[in-house]
Amino acid sequence: MKEIYIIKNDFLNSRLDRWFRRNISQVPQSLIEKNLRKGKIKVNFKKVKSSYKLRKNDQVILYDIVFSTLKKTKFKEFYKATKKDLSYSSNIFIENNENFVVINKPAGIAVQSGTKSKRNILDILKSTSEFKGTYPYPVHRIDKETTGVLIVAKNRKYAQLFTSLFRIRKIHKTYLCIALGKLNKDKGTFIDELFHYEGDRKIKTKAITHFKVLDTNNNYSLLKLNPQTGRKHQLRKQLLIHGCPVLGDNKYKIINRKTNKKNLLMLHAYKINFSIADSKYSFSAEIPFSFKNILKEKYLKIS
């Protein structure tokens, strides 16, 4: 049996092996190489290497490929969205156009699958009507327990564009946070050195965040945070360094300090602003009820 696939704009300059894993099956590289050598995978009816860069209207031809060896091989499994996932997902879209979506991510769900969490936003989006005929591309992340604004591209062109905008810091994010304690200043800038490990190697990075205290009662503070850099867990780490950890943070916390009884992380990605060509975009995510309830409970107000 022969199957032919026509390459569209979305996969221009993509490697053949990556296209195969994205569109056909998450098979091991060795199996792709084997089928290429045997001529069971061709481009424009010619043998090519796995590194071949696809062009518009290229024809990828598959000849009687059998994936029985996968039964003995471990490969990435995608999360299958449930009816409940799809039911609530219809309410999370802030913006939906032909190139990207902006969603209000709920708490307790990761952006991408990982070793500790299979349920994730990207796999759920694949099954929604908003992504019918296209594919979700991640361009940035927010923590599993963090709520709020998340951009997901619908094609490679916009995925690369957003990645570039984030890299050159042309996308501006605003977070709201309920923190324990009170900062020494009502507004200012955190400039800190953060550390993480890559294997046995300790890596040091610079983190910059602008902050403003919107309200405080000495025991708790409502903060507006504008990260200038984008380090992993940046806001949570910096607030701990400055003695005011995020309420509900079970990882970056001060031992023996009061915490949120419900263990909800009080960090919300509230707004995002950017420009593409001559068009300016600004999106905000509704504050979740859990966040509003804690504000009321702690007698804090957004002025």
C-alpha positions in Angstrom: 0.0 0.0 0.0 1.3 3.4 -1.0 0.4 6.7 0.9 1.3 10.1 -0.3 1.5 13.3 1.8 1.9 16.8 0.4 4.0 19.2 2.4 2.2 22.5 3.2 3.7 25.8 4.4 3.5 24.7 8.1 6.5 22.3 7.6 8.7 24.2 5.3 12.4 23.6 6.2 11.4 21.0 8.7 13.6 17.9 8.9 12.0 14.8 7.4 12.4 12.7 10.5 10.7 15.4 12.7 7.9 15.7 10.2 7.4 12.0 10.4 7.2 11.8 14.2 4.9 14.8 14.3 2.5 13.6 11.5 2.8 9.8 11.2 4.0 8.1 14.4 6.3 8.7 17.4 8.7 6.0 16.3 12.4 5.6 17.3 14.9 7.3 15.1 16.4 3.9 14.2 13.2 2.7 12.7 12.9 5.8 10.5 16.5 5.3 9.3 15.8 1.7 8.6 12.8 2.5 6.4 14.7 5.2 4.6 17.5 2.8 3.7 15.0 0.3 2.4 13.3 2.9 0.3 10.0 2.6 2.2 10.1 6.4 2.9 10.8 8.6 -0.1 10.4 12.2 -1.0 9.3 13.0 -4.6 9.9 9.2 -5.3 13.6 9.5 -4.4 15.6 8.2 -1.5 16.7 10.9 0.9 18.3 11.1 4.3 16.4 11.8 7.6 17.9 15.3 7.7 16.4 16.2 4.4 14.7 19.7 4.7 11.2 19.6 3.3 10.0 22.1 0.7 6.5 23.3 -0.2 4.6 20.7 -2.2 7.2 18.0 -1.6 5.5 14.6 -1.8 6.4 12.2 1.1 5.6 8.7 0.0 5.3 5.8 2.4 5.4 2.2 1.1 3.9 -0.6 3.3 5.5 0.6 6.5 4.8 -1.7 9.5 5.2 -0.5 13.0 4.9 -3.9 14.8 8.4 -3.3 16.4 6.8 -0.5 18.4 5.2 -3.1 20.7 8.7 -3.8 22.1 9.8 -0.2 22.1 9.0 2.6 24.5 7.9 5.8 22.9 6.1 9.0 23.9 2.4 8.6 24.6 0.1 11.5 24.1 -2.6 12.3 26.7 -6.1 11.6 25.4 -8.5 14.4 26.3 -11.6 13.4 28.2 -15.1 14.8 27.7 -14.6 16.8 30.9 -11.4 18.3 29.5 -13.1 19.3 26.2 -16.1 20.6 28.1 -14.2 23.2 30.2 -11.7 23.9 27.4 -14.4 25.7 25.4 -14.4 28.4 28.1 -10.7 29.1 28.3 -10.1 30.8 25.0 -9.4 34.6 25.2 -8.4 34.9 21.5 -8.6 32.5 18.6 -7.4 33.4 15.1 -5.8 31.5 12.2 -2.3 31.9 13.6 -2.5 31.6 17.4 -4.8 31.3 20.4 -4.6 33.0 23.8 -6.0 31.0 26.7 -6.6 31.4 30.4 -4.9 28.4 31.7 -6.5 26.8 34.8 -4.5 25.7 37.8 -3.3 22.1 38.2 -2.5 21.3 34.6 0.9 21.4 32.9 1.5 23.1 29.5 3.3 20.1 28.2 3.5 16.5 29.3 6.3 15.4 31.6 7.5 12.5 33.7 5.2 13.6 36.6 2.2 14.8 34.6 0.7 13.3 31.4 -2.4 15.5 31.4 -1.4 18.7 29.6 -2.8 21.7 27.8 -1.2 21.0 24.4 -2.7 17.5 24.1 -6.1 18.7 25.1 -6.0 21.6 22.5 -5.3 19.0 19.8 -8.8 17.7 20.2 -10.6 21.0 20.3 -12.5 22.5 17.3 -10.2 25.5 17.5 -7.3 23.4 16.4 -9.1 21.3 13.8 -6.8 20.9 10.8 -3.8 22.4 12.6 -1.5 21.7 15.5 -0.6 23.5 18.8 2.9 24.8 19.1 4.2 25.9 22.5 6.0 29.3 22.5 6.3 29.8 26.3 5.3 28.1 29.5 3.8 28.9 32.9 4.0 26.7 35.9 1.5 23.9 36.4 -0.1 25.5 39.4 0.0 29.1 37.9 -3.1 30.4 36.2 -3.6 32.9 33.4 -2.5 34.0 30.0 -0.8 31.5 27.7 -0.1 31.9 24.0 -0.2 28.8 21.7 0.7 29.1 18.0 -1.1 27.3 15.3 1.7 27.0 12.8 5.5 26.9 12.7 5.8 30.5 11.3 4.1 32.0 14.2 5.7 29.7 16.7 9.1 30.9 15.4 7.9 34.5 15.5 6.7 34.3 19.1 9.9 32.5 20.2 11.9 35.3 18.7 9.8 38.0 20.3 10.2 36.3 23.7 14.0 36.0 23.1 14.4 39.7 22.4 12.0 40.6 25.2 9.4 42.2 23.1 6.5 40.4 24.8 5.6 42.0 28.1 3.8 40.0 30.8 2.1 41.2 34.0 1.4 38.9 36.9 -0.7 39.3 40.0 0.5 37.7 43.2 -0.6 37.3 46.8 2.6 37.1 48.9 3.3 36.4 52.5 4.6 39.4 54.5 5.4 42.9 53.3 8.2 44.2 51.1 10.5 47.1 52.2 9.5 49.3 49.2 6.1 50.0 47.5 7.7 49.6 44.1 11.1 48.8 42.6 13.1 46.2 40.8 14.4 42.8 41.9 17.8 42.0 40.4 19.0 38.6 41.5 21.3 35.7 40.6 19.4 32.5 40.3 20.9 29.0 40.2 20.0 25.7 38.6 21.7 22.5 37.7 22.3 20.9 34.4 23.6 17.5 35.4 26.4 18.1 37.9 27.0 21.6 36.5 25.7 24.6 38.5 24.4 27.3 36.3 24.0 30.9 37.4 21.6 33.3 35.6 20.5 36.9 36.1 16.9 37.5 36.9 15.1 40.9 36.7 11.6 41.7 37.8 9.8 45.0 38.3 7.3 45.0 41.2 4.6 47.2 42.6 2.7 46.7 45.9 -1.0 47.2 45.1 -2.2 46.6 48.7 -0.9 45.2 51.9 -2.0 44.5 55.5 1.6 43.7 56.8 0.8 39.9 56.9 0.0 39.6 53.2 0.6 41.7 50.1 -1.0 41.9 46.7 1.8 42.5 44.1 2.0 43.4 40.5 5.0 41.8 38.8 6.5 42.5 35.4 9.4 40.0 34.7 12.0 41.4 32.3 13.8 38.1 32.0 12.2 34.7 31.7 14.0 32.2 34.0 12.4 29.0 35.3 10.3 29.7 38.4 11.8 33.2 38.4 9.0 35.1 40.3 8.6 32.4 42.9 12.4 32.2 43.5 12.9 36.0 43.7 10.0 36.6 46.1 11.5 33.9 48.4 14.9 35.6 48.2 13.3 38.9 49.2 11.4 37.3 52.2 7.9 37.4 50.7 7.2 34.0 49.1 4.1 33.4 47.0 1.1 32.2 49.2 0.5 28.5 48.6 4.0 27.8 47.2 5.0 24.5 48.6 8.4 24.5 47.0 9.8 28.0 47.4 8.7 28.7 51.0 9.9 29.8 54.4 9.6 27.0 56.9 7.2 27.6 59.8 5.5 30.5 58.1 1.7 30.6 57.6 0.5 29.2 54.3 -2.6 28.8 52.3 -4.7 26.0 53.8 -5.9 24.9 50.4 -2.4 24.9 49.0 -3.4 26.9 46.0 -0.6 28.9 44.4 -1.6 32.6 44.4 0.2 33.5 41.2 -1.8 34.6 38.1 -0.5 35.6 34.7 -2.8 38.6 34.3 -1.9 40.4 31.1 0.3 40.1 28.0 1.2 42.7 25.4 3.1 42.5 22.2 3.3 43.9 18.6 3.4 42.1 15.3 4.3 44.3 12.4 2.2 47.4 12.9 -0.5 45.7 15.0 -0.5 45.9 18.8 -2.1 43.2 20.9 -3.1 43.2 24.5 -4.9 40.3 26.3 -5.9 39.8 29.9 -7.1 36.7 31.7 -10.0 36.8 34.2 -8.8 36.4 37.8 -9.9 32.9 39.0 -12.5 32.7 41.8 -9.9 31.0 44.1 -7.7 34.1 43.8 -10.6 36.5 44.4 -11.7 34.5 47.5 -8.2 34.7 49.0 -8.1 38.5 48.3 -11.4 38.9 50.2 -10.3 36.6 53.0 -7.0 38.5 53.5 -8.7 42.0 53.1 -6.8 42.9 50.0 -8.1 45.0 47.1 -7.0 45.6 43.5 -7.0 49.4 43.3 
